[in-house]
Amino acid sequence: MVSATGAAPMKVIAGLHTALGLLWHEGTLYVSSKERVDTYSAFDGTTFASTTEIVALPTGVGENNGLAFGPDGRIRLGISAPCDHCTPTSTYSGAVVSFLPDGHDLHVDASGIRAPIGLAYYPGTADLFATMNQRDDLGDATPGDALGWVQAGQHWGFPDCYGQGGEVCAGVATATASLDQHAAVGGVAIVTGQLGATVGTAAVVAEWSAGKVQRVALSTDGASYSATVTPFLTGFTNPLPIVQLADGTLLVGDWSTGTIYQVSAISPT
């Protein structure tokens, strides 16, 4: 925990493996880590008085990633496939899943996504966006990592379809925006003017390997989204978490340096 700008970080939870998803909901902290989701409650400023494992996933399911609370009262979780291009054996691998806040009623919402990492809802809607890492074994045919609008019942084609078209991609969902190849896209937040007119309405996406944050300008006609991608922030080593505060300010973490940056409204000049 970092209690204020410039304060020294304080360890409040230990013993987890690859804790990548954090979500506060009704005073409880949800944490996704290797093959599980835990809740932590009754925080006294230093420690949590109680913790409960609410979701246990199969061994080898893949990496648990971002969490998001939906307007339907369910929590979404992105789970990577346990491989670059194999066919997963668990239905929960390479998928966005959802469950009730107590961990019950776990089911798959959308499947065939190699690695859904960051999750964010378009404000005021039930439209869920996810950053997606693509296969890395395809040489010149390697697609860019992506930002996708994830809807219930979708299949995104992994591992067979990777945007090459043809029969193997028939009926497969397509990305809203294509990002850099091998970018290792991670955190995402959606702003609707809080960062000023220069940024406007956009998804802000971290590219871990590329060391930059992309601005994905979003527009909609009511039935679909279109997007334009431009660089937003550069000079990072490995940006990953992006957190949007209540006032619209963004916090962007740099994984390798341990630094957290605050991004406020940007003037046109």
C-alpha positions in Angstrom: 0.0 0.0 0.0 1.1 3.6 -0.8 -0.9 5.8 1.5 -0.1 9.1 -0.2 2.1 10.6 -2.9 5.7 10.1 -1.9 5.0 7.7 0.9 7.0 4.6 1.3 5.3 1.4 0.1 4.1 -0.9 2.8 3.6 -4.6 2.3 0.1 -5.6 3.4 -0.3 -9.0 1.7 2.4 -11.7 1.2 2.8 -15.2 0.0 1.0 -15.0 -3.3 2.2 -16.2 -6.7 1.9 -13.7 -9.5 -0.8 -11.4 -8.1 -1.9 -9.5 -11.1 -5.6 -8.6 -10.5 -6.8 -6.2 -7.8 -10.4 -5.0 -7.3 -12.0 -3.2 -4.5 -15.7 -3.9 -4.0 -17.8 -2.9 -1.1 -14.8 -2.6 1.2 -13.3 -5.9 0.2 -10.2 -6.4 -1.8 -10.2 -9.1 -4.5 -6.9 -10.4 -5.6 -6.3 -12.8 -8.5 -3.1 -14.9 -8.4 -1.9 -18.2 -9.6 -5.0 -20.5 -10.0 -7.1 -18.7 -7.4 -9.0 -15.6 -6.4 -8.9 -14.4 -2.7 -10.8 -11.8 -0.8 -9.3 -9.6 1.9 -11.4 -7.6 4.4 -11.4 -5.6 7.6 -8.3 -3.6 6.7 -6.9 -1.5 9.6 -4.4 0.5 7.7 -1.7 -2.2 8.1 -3.2 -5.6 7.7 -6.4 -7.4 6.7 -8.2 -9.2 9.5 -9.6 -11.9 7.3 -8.9 -13.6 4.0 -10.9 -16.2 2.0 -10.1 -18.1 -1.1 -13.3 -17.8 -3.1 -12.3 -19.2 -6.5 -10.0 -22.2 -7.0 -9.1 -23.0 -10.6 -7.5 -26.2 -12.0 -3.7 -26.7 -11.8 -2.1 -25.4 -15.0 -5.1 -23.4 -16.1 -2.9 -20.4 -17.1 -2.2 -17.0 -15.6 -4.9 -15.2 -13.8 -5.0 -11.5 -14.9 -7.2 -8.5 -14.4 -10.5 -8.2 -12.5 -13.5 -6.0 -13.2 -16.9 -5.6 -11.5 -19.7 -5.5 -13.9 -23.0 -3.6 -13.9 -24.8 -7.0 -13.7 -23.2 -7.6 -10.2 -20.7 -10.2 -11.4 -16.9 -10.1 -11.3 -15.0 -10.7 -14.6 -11.5 -12.3 -14.7 -9.2 -12.8 -17.6 -7.3 -16.1 -17.7 -4.4 -16.7 -20.2 -3.9 -20.0 -22.0 -1.0 -21.9 -20.4 0.9 -21.9 -23.7 1.8 -19.8 -26.7 -0.2 -21.8 -29.3 -1.4 -25.1 -27.9 -5.0 -26.1 -27.5 -5.8 -25.7 -23.8 -7.4 -28.7 -22.0 -9.4 -26.6 -19.4 -12.4 -24.6 -20.5 -11.3 -21.8 -18.2 -8.0 -21.4 -20.1 -7.8 -18.6 -22.6 -11.1 -17.1 -21.5 -12.9 -14.3 -19.7 -14.8 -15.9 -16.9 -17.3 -14.4 -14.4 -18.5 -15.2 -10.9 -20.6 -13.8 -8.1 -18.9 -11.7 -5.5 -18.9 -14.6 -3.1 -17.1 -16.8 -5.7 -20.1 -18.9 -6.7 -21.5 -19.6 -10.1 -18.2 -19.5 -12.0 -18.7 -19.8 -15.8 -17.0 -18.9 -19.1 -18.3 -15.7 -20.8 -16.0 -15.6 -23.8 -13.3 -18.1 -24.9 -10.5 -18.6 -27.4 -8.5 -15.6 -26.3 -4.8 -16.4 -25.9 -4.3 -14.0 -23.0 -6.9 -11.5 -21.8 -4.9 -9.3 -19.5 -6.5 -5.9 -18.5 -10.3 -5.5 -18.2 -12.3 -2.3 -18.2 -15.9 -1.3 -18.8 -16.9 1.6 -21.1 -18.4 4.0 -18.5 -22.1 4.0 -18.2 -22.5 0.7 -20.2 -22.1 -3.0 -19.9 -19.5 -3.1 -22.6 -16.4 -4.9 -21.4 -13.0 -4.3 -23.1 -10.0 -6.5 -22.7 -6.4 -6.2 -23.8 -5.3 -9.4 -25.5 -1.8 -10.8 -26.1 -1.5 -12.8 -29.3 0.6 -15.8 -30.4 4.4 -15.1 -30.7 5.4 -18.1 -33.0 4.2 -16.9 -36.4 7.1 -14.9 -37.7 6.0 -12.3 -40.3 2.4 -13.4 -39.8 2.4 -12.5 -36.1 -0.6 -10.3 -35.5 -0.5 -7.2 -33.3 -1.7 -7.5 -29.8 -5.2 -6.2 -29.4 -8.0 -4.4 -27.6 -11.3 -6.2 -27.9 -14.9 -5.7 -27.0 -15.7 -8.9 -25.2 -19.3 -10.1 -25.3 -21.0 -13.2 -23.8 -20.8 -16.2 -26.0 -18.0 -15.1 -28.2 -15.1 -17.3 -29.4 -12.0 -15.5 -30.5 -10.4 -18.4 -32.4 -7.2 -19.2 -30.4 -5.1 -21.1 -31.3 -6.2 -21.7 -34.9 -7.4 -18.2 -36.0 -5.1 -15.3 -35.5 -6.6 -12.9 -38.0 -5.5 -14.6 -41.2 -9.1 -15.0 -42.5 -10.5 -18.0 -44.3 -12.7 -20.7 -43.1 -10.8 -21.2 -39.8 -11.8 -17.7 -38.8 -15.4 -17.9 -39.8 -17.7 -16.6 -37.0 -14.7 -15.5 -34.9 -14.8 -12.2 -33.0 -12.5 -9.5 -34.2 -10.6 -6.9 -32.3 -11.6 -3.2 -32.0 -8.0 -2.1 -32.3 -4.7 -3.7 -33.3 -1.7 -2.7 -31.3 2.1 -3.4 -31.6 3.4 -6.9 -32.3 4.8 -8.7 -29.3 3.8 -5.7 -27.2 2.7 -7.7 -24.2 -0.3 -5.4 -23.7 -1.4 -5.1 -20.0 -3.4 -2.6 -18.0 -6.2 -0.6 -19.5 -8.5 2.3 -18.4 -11.2 4.0 -20.4 -11.5 7.8 -20.0 -14.3 10.0 -21.4 -12.8 13.5 -21.1 -11.3 13.4 -17.6 -7.8 13.9 -19.1 -8.9 16.8 -21.3 -10.0 17.3 -24.9 -6.6 16.2 -26.3 -7.1 12.7 -25.0 -10.9 12.7 -25.2 -12.8 9.4 -25.1 -10.2 6.7 -25.3 -8.9 3.5 -23.9 -5.4 4.0 -22.4 -3.4 0.7 -22.9 0.0 -0.2 -21.5 2.4 -2.1 -23.8 4.8 -3.9 -21.4 7.5 -5.0 -23.9 7.3 -1.8 -26.0 7.8 0.4 -23.0 4.9 2.8 -23.9 1.3 3.5 -23.3 -1.1 3.8 -26.3 -4.1 6.0 -26.7 -6.9 4.1 -28.4 -9.5 6.8 -29.4 -13.0 5.1 -29.3 -16.2 6.0 -31.1 -19.4 4.1 -31.4 -22.5 4.0 -33.7 -24.5 2.2 -31.1 -23.8 -1.3 -32.5 -20.0 -1.4 -32.7 -16.9 0.5 -31.8 -14.2 1.9 -34.1 -10.7 3.0 -32.9 -7.6 5.0 -33.8 -4.3 4.2 -32.1 -1.7 6.8 -31.3 1.2 6.8 -28.8 0.3 8.5 -25.5 3.2 8.0 -23.0 6.7 6.9 -23.7 9.9 6.4 -21.8 8.8 3.6 -19.5 10.8 0.4 -19.1 7.8 -2.0 -18.6 4.5 -0.2 -18.0 1.8 -2.6 -16.7 -0.8 -1.6 -14.2 -3.1 1.3 -15.1 -5.5 2.5 -12.4 -8.1 5.1 -12.9 -9.0 7.1 -9.8 -12.4 8.6 -9.0 -11.5 12.0 -10.4 -10.3 10.5 -13.7 -6.6 10.8 -12.8 -4.5 7.8 -14.0 -1.8 6.0 -12.1 0.6 4.1 -14.3 3.1 1.8 -12.8 6.5 0.9 -14.3 7.1 -2.8 -13.4 10.9 -2.9 -13.7 11.7 0.4 -11.9 9.0 0.2 -9.2 7.8 3.7 -10.0 4.2 4.9 -10.1 3.4 7.9 -12.2 0.3 10.1 -11.9 -1.3 11.4 -15.2 -3.7 14.3 -14.9 -5.6 16.4 -17.5 -3.4 17.3 -20.4 -3.6 20.9 -21.9 -3.8 21.3 -25.7 -0.7 23.5 -25.5 
